[in-house]
């Protein structure tokens, strides 16, 4: 059945993937709400921009009056809240923007949603969902074994993860205190097409092609669970359509890799499909640099609840998803070269100590 869905942050990496997925694979009507800050890019949505089921409004989610007006006018059945500052290194350099967007912005969205929800009929109130999309980083770090689950205590370590942990708690508070029907998902590291090139995987791909050093923090031993973005957005749709109100769900790709292993896979894949002109391996470009302050050692997700209760599972392995990603960057240079011609030039972030 067709629903009316607001996607906040719909011009960002995961948000745009969700919008593309919903327009291409459902009958849902989508309103994309995005402030178009540095990582928001409407060129990621050119394939769906002509759809009569797609709308866009440039809105700062911290503008409470505009949020209330937008929700009231669109009359959504679902709000999927992805708008967030999301890069750990940037949060080290400038934590204020993360507090503002991730905490104040979420507060604004919750208040707007609550005011709207209270105006609905009992049936529409029952069917409404506020879906908050969060991260596994709110749980801190793991040792060599164990996994994050829905019962893992919160233990954020960076300004980014602390701001996301706070937003998770706000969402749960609006459910317990005011009865707003919410669901929360906490995902592992995403990768795939249209990823802003400050993040590890697109940054390494682009630096490989440019013949530049490939910066690996510390010894490259930090472990992340990698999730192909198209698998993630399928999970998001599954949760807001069938998830239990008040519940949280872990979304992971069953693809733990050290950062150095990730870089090796990128280098080896490019060696095979786009060799260097000198025939040397791209691994020759790897350079180890000083580690990030407060760098969590390991994240890993147990997505059993999502798989057993709602029937979702990832379709891509790390290797298949990575090859799709690398081929996309090879075939879409215009997209990322336009970004590089602007403010972000691939420089190191996260070096400030205060």
N, C-alpha and C positions, 0 to 999 in steps of 0.2 A: 504494500500500500504506500502511496506517495506521501511523504512528509515534507514540511517546510523546515529547513535547517539553516541556522546561522553558524558559520564557521569563522571564528575570530582567528586572526593571523593566517588567513587563507592565501596570502601571497608569499608566505614563507615556505621553507622546504617541505615539512610534513603537511602543513595546511594546504599548500597547492596540490600536493599529491592526493590528499583527501578530496579536494574539490574535483580534480580530474577524474578520480575514481567514481565519485557519486554521480557526476554528470554522464560518464561513459557506461556505468554498470548498474544504474538504478533509475527510478522515475522520480526521485526526490528533487525538490526545488531548493536551490542553494543561494543564500546571500553571503557573500564573502565580505567580511569586515576587516580592514587592515589599515594601519597608520602609514604604511609604506616607508618605514625606517630603512636603514642601510641594507638589511637582508630581505626586505620585501621587494618582490620583483614580478610585475604583472606579465612579463614576457614568459613566465612559467605557466601561464594560463591561456595562451593564445589559441590552443586547440579547443578550448571549451567556451571562449569568450562570446562566440556567436550564438550559443544555445539560448533558447527562450526560457530555460529553467535555471539560468545563471544570472545573478546580479552582483554588482560590486559597489561598495561605499567606502570611501576613505575616511576612517574614524579612529581617533585615539580612544582606546578603551578607558582611559583615565578621565575622559570627559563624561561625567555621570549624566548630565542632562541629555547629551547626544545619545548615549547608550540607551537610556529610558525611551527616548523618542523612537530610536531605530527598532528596538524590540517591539514596542507597541504597534508601530506601523506595519512591520513585517508579519507579526503574529506567528512566531515559530512554534513548531512541535518539539524541536530539539535545539539546544545551543551546545555546540562543541567548542570548547574554549582551549585554543592552542596558542593564542597570542602571548608571546613571552620573549624576554631576552634570554638567550640560551647558551652563550659561549663562555665556558669557565674562564678562559684567559681574559676575556673582556671584563668579566666580573671582578677579577683581581685588579685590573687597571682602573675601573670605574664602577664601583658597586652601587652607586646611587641610582643609576638607570634601572638596575635589576630590582631594587626595592620599589621603585615607582611603578614599573610595568607589572612585575610579577605579583606584588602584594597589593598595591593600591589599585591597579588595573583589575585584578581578580575581585577585590572588594566591590569595585564599581559594577562589574558584570553580575555578581551575585545579587546586589541590591536591585539592579535593573530587572534581573530575572525574577526575583521574588515579588516585586511590585506587579509585574505582568502576570505571574502565575496566580497570584491572589485574585486577579480579575477574571479568571477562567471559570467555566462551569466545572462541576465535580468530575465529570467524565474526562474533560480536557486536562484538568489538574492531574488526574491519575495517569494519563498517557504522556505527560510532559517529562522531558529529561534535560538536566544540566550536566553535561559530560565534561569533566575536567581532565585534561591530558597532562601528565606529569612524567617524571623521570625516575630511574632507579638510583640516581645519585643522592636522593634524599635519605637513603639508608646508610650512607657512609661507605666504608670499605670492608671487603671480605679478606680472609686469609687464603691459604692455598686451596681450601675446600669449603663446601657449604654453598647455599644459594639464598638469594632474597626471595621471600614469599610475602603474601599479604599480611602475615603476622609479624614481620620483621620490624623491630623498633626503629624509629627515625633517629639518624645520627649524622646530619649534614656537616660537611667540612669546608666548603667554599662559599663565598657570597652568593654564587648562583644557586647551589643546592639548598642553602639556607632559605633563600627567597622562595624557591619552589616548595620546600617543606612547609613554610608558612602558608603558602597558597593552598596546599592540600588540607591543612588544618582548618583554614577558613571555610573551605567547601564542606568539610564534614560538620563544622559548627552550624552552618546554615541548614544542613539536613537535620541535625539533632535538635537545634533550637527552634527553627521555623518550619520544619517539615518540607523544605524544598526537595523535590525528587532528584537526587544526584547519583552519578556513578563516576568513579575515578579509575584511570589506567596509569600505570607506571611502566614505562618502556625502557629497554636497553638502547645502546647506541644505534642510531639509524644511519643508513647510507643508501645511495642510489642516485638517479638522475636529478638534476636541478639543485644539487647541494651547494650552498654558498662556500666558496673556496678557502675560507679560513679554517674549516674543519679538516681533520687529519687525512681522510681518504681523498677528497678532491684536491686538497693542497699538494699531496704527494704525486698524484697523477699529473697535475699541471707542471709541477717542478721537474718531474721526470722528462716531460716533453720539452721543457725549456733548457734542459741540461744543467739545472741548478742543484746545489746541495739539498739533500732530503733530510730535514731536521728530525731526529728521533730523541725524545726526552730521556735523560738518564741513560740507562742500559737498554731501554726498550722492553723491559720485563713486565710493565703494567698490563693487566689483563682486562679486556672488555668483551661483553657478549654482543655480537653484531646482528642487527635486524634489518633486512631489506625493506625499504620504505613502503613498497606496494603490499608486502605482507602485513606491515603495521596498520595501514589504512583499512585493510580488510578487517583487521581485528577491531579497529575503532567502530566501524559500521556494525559489526556483530554485537559489540558491547552496548552501544546506544539503542539498538533495536531490541535486544533480548536480555541484557544484563539486569541483575537484581538491584533495585533501588537501595542506596546506601552502601553498596558493595564496592570494593576496589579489585582490580584485576591486573596481574603482572603480564606483560607482553614481551617475550624474548625470542631470539632467533635460534637458540641452541647452537650457537657458533662462537664459543670462547676462543679468542686468539690474543697473544701478546701483541703489543704495538709493533714490535719488530717483525713478528710473523705477518702482520697486516702489510707492512711495507714490502716484505719479501714477496708476498703474493702479487702485489701491484707490479713490482719490478719484473717478476718472472712472467706474468701475463703479458706485459708490454714487450718483454724480450721475444715472446712468441708471435704476437700479432702486430707489433710496430717496433722492430729492432732499431737500435741506435745505428747511425750511419757508420760509426767506427767498429761495429760488431761487438763491442764490450757490453757487459750486462749493466742494466740500470742500477744494480746493487752497488756499483762503483761510486754512485753519487751519495750513498748513505753517510750522514755525518751525525755524530752523537753530540747533543748540546745539554746545557745545564737543565736539570729537571724543573718542572713547574712547582711553585710553592704549594704545599698541601696536596700533592698528587696522590689520590687514592690508589691503593695497589691493585685491587681486583673488584670487578662487578660481575655478577652472574645471576641470571633470573630463572626461577622455577615457574613456568607458565602452566602448570598442571591444572589449576583451577579453570583457567580460560579454555583449555583444551577439553577437559572432561565435562564441564558444566555447559559450555556454549558451543563446543564443537569446532573451534578454530585451531588451525595449525599452520606453521610457516610452509610455504611452497618452495622457497629458494634455499639451497645450501649456501654457505659462505662463498664457495668457489663459483657457483653459477650466478649468484647475485653480483659478485665482484666483476665477473667478465661482462655482464650486461652493463654495469656501471661504467667500466673503463671504455667499452665500445661507445657508450653514449657520449662520454666526454671527447672521444676522438671525432665523433660525427657531429658534434654541436659546439665547435670552437667559438662560433659567433656569440653564443650565450655567455660563456665565461670570460671571453676576451672583453666583452662590453663591461663586465663587472670590474675587471682588472684595469680598464682604462679610466675608471673612476677613483673613488677614495681608497679602496683596499688593494694593495699591491703584493699581498702574500708575505708581509713582514711578520716578525715574531711579535706576539702579544703576550700579556700576562707577566711582564717583568717588573711592574711597579710593586713596591712593598707597602705602600700606604697611599 
